[in-house]
Amino acid sequence: FVPPREPKPVFTGFKDRVEKWMGTCNATLEKNDLPIRVAAHRTTWCVCYQQPSIYNFLFMYYLREEGLITAWVGTGKMLLTLEFTEADLKRLTDILVKAAKAFKADGWWFEHGQPVKLLPLILGPTVQYHLNTLQSLVGLGSSA
């Protein structure tokens, strides 16, 4: 199978358009002080979170509210088609900015938040439960 020569300029042009969009979109997000960036390679792109939050998974609901419907499950990568124009990419940037502003305004990205240490939250009660069970088995624990 020998592909025709016509698709190569279309694909190369699209690659350049996506690279330009990624730079413009990231500059817009940074200018608006929003803690996300986009990463893209040709037709694949994703949202990269600059600020840790256990609630980042909720961002897709904000994207949906602004008109960008994403898959509910999966890797988080999204695809662009070769038909995306510069106007479509500009609209995509606008959607990302609106959704991120709303997400931030609703408090999901707390500026001074600390990473949650889950191990003590899980391990503490688990150890206490097993200690109580062991004490009851050997007759040291209370029967109440």
N, C-alpha and C positions, 0 to 999 in steps of 0.2 A: 504494500500500500504506500503510495507516494502522495503526501498531502499537497494540495495546490498552494501556490505562493501567496495568495491573497490574505489568509488569516494571520500571517506573521506580522505585518505592519499594524493590524488591528490589535493583536495581543501585546505587542511592544508599546503601542500608544496607550493602551489601557494600563500597562505596568507603570509607565511614566505618570499617568493621571492619578493612579492610586498613591504613588510615592509623594506626589505634590499634595494630594488631599491629606495624607497622614501628617505631613509637616504643618499644613495650615490648620487642620483640626486640633492637633496637639498645642499649637500656639494659641488658638482660641480658648481651649480648655485652661491653659496656664494663665492666660490674660484674665479669665473669669475666676481665678483662684479655686479651681475645681480639682479634686484629688484623683482624677482619672486621666489616662492617656489611651490612645489607640495604637495598636501595632498591626501592620499589614504586610502581606507578601502576595503580590499579584491579586488573586481573587479571594484570598482568605484574610480575615481580619478579626481582631478581638479587642475587648476592653481590658486594660491593665489598671489595677487599683493601686494608687500610690500611698494610700492610707489604710492601715489594717482595720478591719471591722468584721465582726462576726455576722453582720447584716448585709454584706455586699451582694449576697444572692438575691436580695429584694430589689436590686437595681433594675432587673429585667421587667418588673412590674411597672416601674416608672417609664421605662422605654416603651412598653406596651401602651401606657396611658398617652404617650406622645405620638403613637402611631407606628412604632417599630415592633413588629411581632417577631419574637425570637423563639427558639425551641425551648421547651420547659425542662428538658433534660439534656445531658450531653457534656461536651468538653468546653463549651462556651465560645467556640469559634463560630464565626458567621461568614457567609459567602456573598460575594458580589458577582454580578453577571457582567459579561463584556458589554452589555447594553447600557450600563450606568454612565450617565453623562456627568459633566462637571456640576450641572444644576442638581442632579440627584445626590451627588456627594456633598454639595453645600447643604441640601435639605437634611441629609444624614447628620452632618455636623450640628445643625440647628436642633435636631431631635436630641442628640446627645447632650448638648448644652442645657436645653430646657429640662430634660429629665434629671441631669446632675444637679442643677440649681434647686429643683424641687426636692430631690433626695437630701441635699445638704440642709435646706430650710426646714425639713421635717426632722432633722436631728440624727439621721442615721450615721453621719460621719462626725463624730464628736472629736473636736480638734485636739483636746488634751487627754484623750482616752489612753488607757494602758492595755496592753495585751492581757487577756484573761488567762489565768493559769488554771487549767482544768484538772490537772492531776490531784491537787489537794481537795478539790470539790468532789471528786469521784473516789479517790483513795481513802480519804478520812472516814466517811460514813461506811464504806465497805469494810475497812479494818475494824471499826467499832462494832459493826454487826457480827463479824466473825469472832471477835474477842468475847462478846456477850454470849454467843452460841457456845463457844468453847468453855466459858466459865459455867454456864448452865449444865453442860455435860459432865463436868467434874464436880459439880455441887457447890461452886463458889458464888455463882450468880444468884440474884434474887428471883423468886418464883413469880413475881407480880407481872 
